[in-house]
């Protein structure tokens, strides 16, 4: 295998991992955004709009942390702690992860 072909394969693998990571973060932002919208007392289409704004905030800030920052700030106003938001994100990341990254997929007892 040539060095150029190997480099191309590594770049493709890196791009695929980055794409999957982005998708996983966007799913977690949506899951937490839907939960946060309900905590804020939003209803109907407002819930989806809020979840979309959380995804947008996550995309807009380098590192994908914008969604967390938005939800944490919005929920702090009603007394929900950053730790609670962080725990929700941890759960959402596990739920929203691509199947190849799922914690459950690593243990045959969860299959």
MOFEN-V398020 format. One record per backbone hydrogen bond with DSSP energy under -0.5 kcal/mol. NH is the residue of the N-H (numbers start at 1). CO is the residue of the C=O. Records with the same first field share a line. If there is no record, write none. Layout:
BEGIN
NH->CO / CO
END
This chain:
BEGIN
6->2
7->3
8->4
9->5
10->6
11->7
12->8
13->9
14->10
15->11
16->12
17->13
18->14
19->15
20->16
21->17
22->18
23->19
24->20
25->21
26->22
27->23
28->24
29->25
30->26
31->27
32->28
33->29
34->30
35->31
36->32
37->33
38->34
39->35
40->36
41->38
42->37
46->43
47->44
48->44
49->45
50->46
51->47
52->48
53->49
54->50
55->51
56->52
57->53
58->54
59->55
60->56
61->57
64->61
65->62
69->65
70->66
71->67
72->68
73->69
74->70
75->71
76->72
77->73
78->75
79->76
80->75
81->79
85->81
86->82
87->83
88->84
89->85
90->86
91->87
92->88
93->89
94->90
95->91
96->92
97->93
101->98
102->98 / 99
106->102 / 103
107->104
108->106
110->107
111->108
END
